[in-house]
Amino acid sequence: MLDEMYSGTVAEQLRTRGHDVVSVHDSDYRRLETAALAEGEPCPGLVSTTDRQFPRGDPATVGRLVLALAGLLADPPEASSSLFLEPVSD
């Protein structure tokens, strides 16, 4: 789930790449987290970004963020509840 600071377009583009991603604009993370914990199911971790790595005012950020998240989703870490996302190297 993507936070409200990022456009729903990022979630849409990741879904077209076959990833199960929604935007907080479409859903509520805390509700999903609470339901998962109540059912004893694993709870998704949080991926954080910085404005320095992914500047919100830069139009190229959407593409860079999609590439970085797609890479993370294609090869997720084994055990991590949260991490900082790094841009994909050119």
N, CA, C and O atoms as a GROMACS GRO file, in nm:
protein
  360
    1MET      N    1   0.084  -0.117   0.000
    1MET     CA    2   0.000   0.000   0.000
    1MET      C    3   0.089   0.123   0.000
    1MET      O    4   0.182   0.135   0.079
    2LEU      N    5   0.058   0.214  -0.089
    2LEU     CA    6   0.133   0.339  -0.099
    2LEU      C    7   0.066   0.447  -0.018
    2LEU      O    8  -0.057   0.458  -0.016
    3ASP      N    9   0.146   0.528   0.049
    3ASP     CA   10   0.095   0.638   0.130
    3ASP      C   11   0.039   0.750   0.042
    3ASP      O   12   0.060   0.752  -0.079
    4GLU      N   13  -0.032   0.841   0.107
    4GLU     CA   14  -0.098   0.947   0.030
    4GLU      C   15  -0.003   1.046  -0.036
    4GLU      O   16  -0.045   1.122  -0.123
    5MET      N   17   0.123   1.045   0.004
    5MET     CA   18   0.216   1.140  -0.057
    5MET      C   19   0.249   1.105  -0.202
    5MET      O   20   0.301   1.188  -0.276
    6TYR      N   21   0.219   0.981  -0.243
    6TYR     CA   22   0.247   0.939  -0.381
    6TYR      C   23   0.117   0.921  -0.457
    6TYR      O   24   0.016   0.878  -0.403
    7SER      N   25   0.122   0.955  -0.582
    7SER     CA   26   0.007   0.946  -0.670
    7SER      C   27  -0.042   0.803  -0.683
    7SER      O   28   0.036   0.708  -0.678
    8GLY      N   29  -0.172   0.788  -0.698
    8GLY     CA   30  -0.229   0.656  -0.723
    8GLY      C   31  -0.177   0.594  -0.852
    8GLY      O   32  -0.188   0.474  -0.872
    9THR      N   33  -0.119   0.677  -0.939
    9THR     CA   34  -0.060   0.629  -1.064
    9THR      C   35   0.051   0.528  -1.038
    9THR      O   36   0.068   0.433  -1.114
   10VAL      N   37   0.128   0.548  -0.930
   10VAL     CA   38   0.236   0.455  -0.898
   10VAL      C   39   0.177   0.317  -0.871
   10VAL      O   40   0.229   0.218  -0.922
   11ALA      N   41   0.071   0.309  -0.792
   11ALA     CA   42   0.005   0.181  -0.765
   11ALA      C   43  -0.050   0.120  -0.894
   11ALA      O   44  -0.036  -0.001  -0.916
   12GLU      N   45  -0.111   0.201  -0.978
   12GLU     CA   46  -0.165   0.151  -1.105
   12GLU      C   47  -0.055   0.090  -1.191
   12GLU      O   48  -0.072  -0.018  -1.247
   13GLN      N   49   0.058   0.159  -1.201
   13GLN     CA   50   0.167   0.109  -1.285
   13GLN      C   51   0.227  -0.020  -1.228
   13GLN      O   52   0.265  -0.110  -1.303
   14LEU      N   53   0.235  -0.030  -1.096
   14LEU     CA   54   0.285  -0.154  -1.036
   14LEU      C   55   0.187  -0.269  -1.057
   14LEU      O   56   0.228  -0.383  -1.078
   15ARG      N   57   0.057  -0.240  -1.053
   15ARG     CA   58  -0.043  -0.345  -1.080
   15ARG      C   59  -0.031  -0.395  -1.223
   15ARG      O   60  -0.048  -0.514  -1.248
   16THR      N   61  -0.004  -0.305  -1.319
   16THR     CA   62   0.012  -0.350  -1.457
   16THR      C   63   0.134  -0.439  -1.474
   16THR      O   64   0.145  -0.514  -1.571
   17ARG      N   65   0.227  -0.431  -1.379
   17ARG     CA   66   0.346  -0.517  -1.381
   17ARG      C   67   0.322  -0.646  -1.302
   17ARG      O   68   0.414  -0.725  -1.284
   18GLY      N   69   0.199  -0.666  -1.256
   18GLY     CA   70   0.163  -0.790  -1.188
   18GLY      C   71   0.177  -0.790  -1.038
   18GLY      O   72   0.170  -0.897  -0.976
   19HIS      N   73   0.196  -0.673  -0.976
   19HIS     CA   74   0.212  -0.666  -0.830
   19HIS      C   75   0.081  -0.626  -0.764
   19HIS      O   76   0.004  -0.548  -0.819
   20ASP      N   77   0.056  -0.681  -0.645
   20ASP     CA   78  -0.064  -0.653  -0.568
   20ASP      C   79  -0.039  -0.528  -0.485
   20ASP      O   80   0.004  -0.536  -0.370
   21VAL      N   81  -0.067  -0.412  -0.543
   21VAL     CA   82  -0.040  -0.283  -0.478
   21VAL      C   83  -0.164  -0.196  -0.486
   21VAL      O   84  -0.229  -0.187  -0.591
   22VAL      N   85  -0.196  -0.131  -0.375
   22VAL     CA   86  -0.305  -0.034  -0.374
   22VAL      C   87  -0.252   0.096  -0.315
   22VAL      O   88  -0.152   0.098  -0.244
   23SER      N   89  -0.321   0.202  -0.345
   23SER     CA   90  -0.288   0.334  -0.292
   23SER      C   91  -0.373   0.359  -0.168
   23SER      O   92  -0.487   0.313  -0.161
   24VAL      N   93  -0.319   0.432  -0.073
   24VAL     CA   94  -0.398   0.469   0.044
   24VAL      C   95  -0.519   0.552   0.001
   24VAL      O   96  -0.617   0.563   0.074
   25HIS      N   97  -0.511   0.610  -0.119
   25HIS     CA   98  -0.626   0.682  -0.173
   25HIS      C   99  -0.742   0.585  -0.200
   25HIS      O  100  -0.858   0.626  -0.204
   26ASP      N  101  -0.708   0.456  -0.220
   26ASP     CA  102  -0.808   0.354  -0.250
   26ASP      C  103  -0.848   0.272  -0.127
   26ASP      O  104  -0.952   0.206  -0.129
   27SER      N  105  -0.768   0.275  -0.021
   27SER     CA  106  -0.790   0.188   0.094
   27SER      C  107  -0.730   0.251   0.219
   27SER      O  108  -0.679   0.363   0.215
   28ASP      N  109  -0.737   0.179   0.331
   28ASP     CA  110  -0.688   0.230   0.459
   28ASP      C  111  -0.594   0.127   0.522
   28ASP      O  112  -0.638   0.020   0.564
   29TYR      N  113  -0.464   0.161   0.529
   29TYR     CA  114  -0.365   0.067   0.580
   29TYR      C  115  -0.396   0.021   0.721
   29TYR      O  116  -0.389  -0.098   0.750
   30ARG      N  117  -0.431   0.112   0.809
   30ARG     CA  118  -0.456   0.074   0.949
   30ARG      C  119  -0.570  -0.027   0.959
   30ARG      O  120  -0.564  -0.119   1.040
   31ARG      N  121  -0.674  -0.011   0.878
   31ARG     CA  122  -0.785  -0.108   0.879
   31ARG      C  123  -0.735  -0.245   0.833
   31ARG      O  124  -0.770  -0.347   0.893
   32LEU      N  125  -0.653  -0.248   0.726
   32LEU     CA  126  -0.598  -0.374   0.677
   32LEU      C  127  -0.504  -0.438   0.780
   32LEU      O  128  -0.507  -0.560   0.800
   33GLU      N  129  -0.422  -0.355   0.845
   33GLU     CA  130  -0.329  -0.405   0.946
   33GLU      C  131  -0.406  -0.464   1.064
   33GLU      O  132  -0.372  -0.573   1.112
   34THR      N  133  -0.507  -0.395   1.111
   34THR     CA  134  -0.587  -0.441   1.224
   34THR      C  135  -0.655  -0.574   1.191
   34THR      O  136  -0.657  -0.664   1.274
   35ALA      N  137  -0.710  -0.585   1.071
   35ALA     CA  138  -0.777  -0.709   1.030
   35ALA      C  139  -0.678  -0.824   1.021
   35ALA      O  140  -0.708  -0.935   1.065
   36ALA      N  141  -0.560  -0.800   0.966
   36ALA     CA  142  -0.459  -0.906   0.954
   36ALA      C  143  -0.415  -0.952   1.092
   36ALA      O  144  -0.403  -1.072   1.115
   37LEU      N  145  -0.389  -0.860   1.182
   37LEU     CA  146  -0.347  -0.897   1.317
   37LEU      C  147  -0.456  -0.973   1.391
   37LEU      O  148  -0.426  -1.069   1.463
   38ALA      N  149  -0.582  -0.932   1.375
   38ALA     CA  150  -0.694  -1.001   1.440
   38ALA      C  151  -0.708  -1.144   1.390
   38ALA      O  152  -0.748  -1.233   1.465
   39GLU      N  153  -0.676  -1.167   1.263
   39GLU     CA  154  -0.686  -1.300   1.204
   39GLU      C  155  -0.559  -1.382   1.224
   39GLU      O  156  -0.553  -1.499   1.186
   40GLY      N  157  -0.457  -1.322   1.285
   40GLY     CA  158  -0.330  -1.392   1.304
   40GLY      C  159  -0.252  -1.409   1.175
   40GLY      O  160  -0.166  -1.497   1.165
   41GLU      N  161  -0.281  -1.325   1.078
   41GLU     CA  162  -0.212  -1.332   0.949
   41GLU      C  163  -0.090  -1.240   0.951
   41GLU      O  164  -0.084  -1.146   1.030
   42PRO      N  165   0.006  -1.268   0.865
   42PRO     CA  166   0.121  -1.178   0.859
   42PRO      C  167   0.078  -1.038   0.817
   42PRO      O  168  -0.014  -1.021   0.736
   43CYS      N  169   0.145  -0.940   0.871
   43CYS     CA  170   0.114  -0.801   0.839
   43CYS      C  171   0.223  -0.746   0.749
   43CYS      O  172   0.341  -0.764   0.778
   44PRO      N  173   0.186  -0.681   0.641
   44PRO     CA  174   0.288  -0.628   0.550
   44PRO      C  175   0.376  -0.525   0.618
   44PRO      O  176   0.331  -0.450   0.704
   45GLY      N  177   0.502  -0.524   0.579
   45GLY     CA  178   0.596  -0.427   0.633
   45GLY      C  179   0.579  -0.291   0.568
   45GLY      O  180   0.503  -0.275   0.472
   46LEU      N  181   0.650  -0.195   0.620
   46LEU     CA  182   0.646  -0.060   0.567
   46LEU      C  183   0.774  -0.030   0.490
   46LEU      O  184   0.883  -0.065   0.534
   47VAL      N  185   0.760   0.034   0.376
   47VAL     CA  186   0.873   0.079   0.296
   47VAL      C  187   0.873   0.231   0.301
   47VAL      O  188   0.776   0.295   0.261
   48SER      N  189   0.980   0.287   0.351
   48SER     CA  190   0.990   0.432   0.364
   48SER      C  191   1.078   0.489   0.254
   48SER      O  192   1.167   0.422   0.202
   49THR      N  193   1.052   0.613   0.220
   49THR     CA  194   1.134   0.684   0.124
   49THR      C  195   1.171   0.820   0.184
   49THR      O  196   1.113   0.863   0.284
   50THR      N  197   1.266   0.884   0.122
   50THR     CA  198   1.300   1.020   0.163
   50THR      C  199   1.277   1.112   0.044
   50THR      O  200   1.283   1.070  -0.071
   51ASP      N  201   1.250   1.238   0.074
   51ASP     CA  202   1.231   1.336  -0.032
   51ASP      C  203   1.363   1.358  -0.107
   51ASP      O  204   1.362   1.399  -0.223
   52ARG      N  205   1.474   1.332  -0.042
   52ARG     CA  206   1.604   1.345  -0.108
   52ARG      C  207   1.621   1.239  -0.215
   52ARG      O  208   1.669   1.269  -0.325
   53GLN      N  209   1.584   1.116  -0.186
   53GLN     CA  210   1.598   1.005  -0.281
   53GLN      C  211   1.489   1.008  -0.388
   53GLN      O  212   1.515   0.976  -0.504
   54PHE      N  213   1.370   1.046  -0.350
   54PHE     CA  214   1.254   1.048  -0.442
   54PHE      C  215   1.182   1.182  -0.425
   54PHE      O  216   1.077   1.187  -0.360
   55PRO      N  217   1.236   1.290  -0.483
   55PRO     CA  218   1.176   1.422  -0.463
   55PRO      C  219   1.032   1.430  -0.513
   55PRO      O  220   1.003   1.399  -0.628
   56ARG      N  221   0.943   1.470  -0.426
   56ARG     CA  222   0.801   1.474  -0.459
   56ARG      C  223   0.766   1.577  -0.566
   56ARG      O  224   0.665   1.562  -0.634
   57GLY      N  225   0.848   1.679  -0.582
   57GLY     CA  226   0.818   1.780  -0.681
   57GLY      C  227   0.875   1.751  -0.819
   57GLY      O  228   0.852   1.828  -0.912
   58ASP      N  229   0.949   1.642  -0.833
   58ASP     CA  230   1.015   1.608  -0.960
   58ASP      C  231   0.926   1.512  -1.039
   58ASP      O  232   0.893   1.404  -0.989
   59PRO      N  233   0.886   1.549  -1.161
   59PRO     CA  234   0.800   1.462  -1.242
   59PRO      C  235   0.862   1.325  -1.270
   59PRO      O  236   0.789   1.228  -1.293
   60ALA      N  237   0.994   1.314  -1.268
   60ALA     CA  238   1.060   1.185  -1.294
   60ALA      C  239   1.051   1.090  -1.176
   60ALA      O  240   1.082   0.972  -1.189
   61THR      N  241   1.007   1.141  -1.061
   61THR     CA  242   1.001   1.056  -0.941
   61THR      C  243   0.906   0.939  -0.959
   61THR      O  244   0.937   0.829  -0.912
   62VAL      N  245   0.793   0.958  -1.023
   62VAL     CA  246   0.696   0.848  -1.039
   62VAL      C  247   0.763   0.729  -1.108
   62VAL      O  248   0.754   0.617  -1.058
   63GLY      N  249   0.830   0.753  -1.219
   63GLY     CA  250   0.897   0.644  -1.290
   63GLY      C  251   1.007   0.580  -1.208
   63GLY      O  252   1.019   0.458  -1.205
   64ARG      N  253   1.088   0.662  -1.140
   64ARG     CA  254   1.196   0.609  -1.057
   64ARG      C  255   1.141   0.528  -0.940
   64ARG      O  256   1.197   0.425  -0.904
   65LEU      N  257   1.031   0.576  -0.882
   65LEU     CA  258   0.970   0.505  -0.770
   65LEU      C  259   0.910   0.373  -0.816
   65LEU      O  260   0.924   0.271  -0.747
   66VAL      N  261   0.843   0.373  -0.930
   66VAL     CA  262   0.786   0.249  -0.984
   66VAL      C  263   0.897   0.146  -1.008
   66VAL      O  264   0.882   0.030  -0.971
   67LEU      N  265   1.007   0.188  -1.068
   67LEU     CA  266   1.118   0.094  -1.093
   67LEU      C  267   1.176   0.039  -0.963
   67LEU      O  268   1.201  -0.081  -0.952
   68ALA      N  269   1.198   0.125  -0.865
   68ALA     CA  270   1.255   0.080  -0.737
   68ALA      C  271   1.160  -0.014  -0.664
   68ALA      O  272   1.203  -0.116  -0.610
   69LEU      N  273   1.030   0.020  -0.662
   69LEU     CA  274   0.933  -0.066  -0.594
   69LEU      C  275   0.913  -0.198  -0.669
   69LEU      O  276   0.898  -0.303  -0.606
   70ALA      N  277   0.912  -0.194  -0.801
   70ALA     CA  278   0.898  -0.317  -0.879
   70ALA      C  279   1.016  -0.410  -0.851
   70ALA      O  280   0.998  -0.532  -0.839
   71GLY      N  281   1.136  -0.354  -0.841
   71GLY     CA  282   1.253  -0.436  -0.808
   71GLY      C  283   1.241  -0.498  -0.669
   71GLY      O  284   1.275  -0.614  -0.650
   72LEU      N  285   1.194  -0.420  -0.574
   72LEU     CA  286   1.176  -0.470  -0.437
   72LEU      C  287   1.070  -0.580  -0.433
   72LEU      O  288   1.088  -0.682  -0.367
   73LEU      N  289   0.960  -0.559  -0.504
   73LEU     CA  290   0.852  -0.658  -0.505
   73LEU      C  291   0.892  -0.785  -0.578
   73LEU      O  292   0.846  -0.894  -0.544
   74ALA      N  293   0.977  -0.772  -0.679
   74ALA     CA  294   1.022  -0.890  -0.753
   74ALA      C  295   1.120  -0.974  -0.671
   74ALA      O  296   1.130  -1.095  -0.690
   75ASP      N  297   1.193  -0.910  -0.580
   75ASP     CA  298   1.293  -0.980  -0.498
   75ASP      C  299   1.287  -0.924  -0.356
   75ASP      O  300   1.378  -0.854  -0.312
   76PRO      N  301   1.179  -0.956  -0.283
   76PRO     CA  302   1.162  -0.898  -0.149
   76PRO      C  303   1.264  -0.952  -0.050
   76PRO      O  304   1.312  -1.064  -0.065
   77PRO      N  305   1.297  -0.873   0.051
   77PRO     CA  306   1.388  -0.921   0.156
   77PRO      C  307   1.323  -1.035   0.233
   77PRO      O  308   1.201  -1.042   0.242
   78GLU      N  309   1.404  -1.123   0.287
   78GLU     CA  310   1.351  -1.241   0.357
   78GLU      C  311   1.273  -1.206   0.483
   78GLU      O  312   1.160  -1.252   0.501
   79ALA      N  313   1.331  -1.124   0.569
   79ALA     CA  314   1.263  -1.090   0.694
   79ALA      C  315   1.286  -0.943   0.723
   79ALA      O  316   1.393  -0.903   0.769
   80SER      N  317   1.186  -0.865   0.697
   80SER     CA  318   1.199  -0.722   0.723
   80SER      C  319   1.061  -0.664   0.748
   80SER      O  320   0.969  -0.685   0.669
   81SER      N  321   1.047  -0.593   0.858
   81SER     CA  322   0.919  -0.530   0.884
   81SER      C  323   0.915  -0.388   0.829
   81SER      O  324   0.808  -0.332   0.806
   82SER      N  325   1.034  -0.330   0.807
   82SER     CA  326   1.039  -0.198   0.746
   82SER      C  327   1.177  -0.175   0.687
   82SER      O  328   1.277  -0.230   0.734
   83LEU      N  329   1.182  -0.092   0.584
   83LEU     CA  330   1.310  -0.059   0.521
   83LEU      C  331   1.298   0.072   0.446
   83LEU      O  332   1.188   0.119   0.418
   84PHE      N  333   1.413   0.132   0.415
   84PHE     CA  334   1.417   0.252   0.332
   84PHE      C  335   1.446   0.210   0.190
   84PHE      O  336   1.539   0.134   0.164
   85LEU      N  337   1.366   0.260   0.097
   85LEU     CA  338   1.379   0.227  -0.043
   85LEU      C  339   1.490   0.310  -0.106
   85LEU      O  340   1.499   0.431  -0.084
   86GLU      N  341   1.574   0.244  -0.184
   86GLU     CA  342   1.682   0.311  -0.257
   86GLU      C  343   1.646   0.313  -0.404
   86GLU      O  344   1.586   0.218  -0.455
   87PRO      N  345   1.682   0.420  -0.475
   87PRO     CA  346   1.659   0.424  -0.620
   87PRO      C  347   1.738   0.315  -0.692
   87PRO      O  348   1.842   0.272  -0.643
   88VAL      N  349   1.688   0.272  -0.807
   88VAL     CA  350   1.757   0.174  -0.890
   88VAL      C  351   1.873   0.247  -0.957
   88VAL      O  352   1.856   0.358  -1.007
   89SER      N  353   1.990   0.184  -0.958
   89SER     CA  354   2.106   0.245  -1.024
   89SER      C  355   2.088   0.241  -1.175
   89SER      O  356   2.034   0.145  -1.230
   90ASP      N  357   2.134   0.347  -1.240
   90ASP     CA  358   2.126   0.352  -1.387
   90ASP      C  359   2.233   0.266  -1.450
   90ASP      O  360   2.242   0.258  -1.572
   0.00000   0.00000   0.00000
